[in-house]
Amino acid sequence: MNGFKQINKDLYEGLTFDTKFNGKLEIVEYISNKNVVVKFVDTGYVTQTALSEIQRGSVKDRLRASVFGVGIIGEEPSCIDGKELREYVLWTGVLERCYCPRAQSTNSKAYIGCSVSDNFRYYPYFKEWCEKQVGFDQDGWQLDKDILVKGNKIYSEDVCVFVPHRINSLLLTNESKRGEYPIGVTFDKRNSKFRVCINKYGKNSHVGHYRTIGEASLAYKDAKEMYVKEVATSYRDQIDPRVYKALMVWEVEEEQQSLLTN
């Protein structure tokens, strides 16, 4: 080792530096100006960087919870050839829905109170999990958190699955358009009866007319549950077996039809 390197080695090794957004780091080993081994004080993350990056405070701690305050990027790549990987887009989207106040104020209220498991907060784990799941490689399939467990509020490896958009949208209810009657029920003034419709394959499908709200509500429930089973059967050979099983026993929630006896 020449004298200049030895001087820098003696000068820099053991010193700590502040970074702009990642806390303090310590120089563990000086090899050259372009190859310096550093260790972050808070997380213990070790990486190699240039001395100039250290002096600018721009070295990144990839074990720091830097994404929406909870997500850890780790060493896995987030993009290839300038294009963000699908795994990374899904991961940041989940974290945003759960931990970004601005996103929660503009998106569906369904995400209020949601959280992400410790494992899913670590991008390398989430990425590896995605690549093992049924349907992940299918265009248009979406990550779902509550088909297996109704009302689930935690994104985790135990309950999340990939499903086609048709299945994902099949189980959504638009409470804002519900009106004064149960979901799927309207009053037909022409014959003074309650009309029932469900959305089937993107079209409004007429179920029937009924004398009372209770009869109409039960008719909607039966028709909707039958349709869910129909769609599940059509995807049986493509979806995760757990999804098929959950759909075959899926029921319209009582609270969705709470006006049945009102």
Summary of the structure (lengths in Angstrom):
residues: 262
radius of gyration: 26.8
end to end distance: 86.6
largest distance: 99.0
contacts: 705
relative contact order: 0.08
helix: 36%
strand: 24%
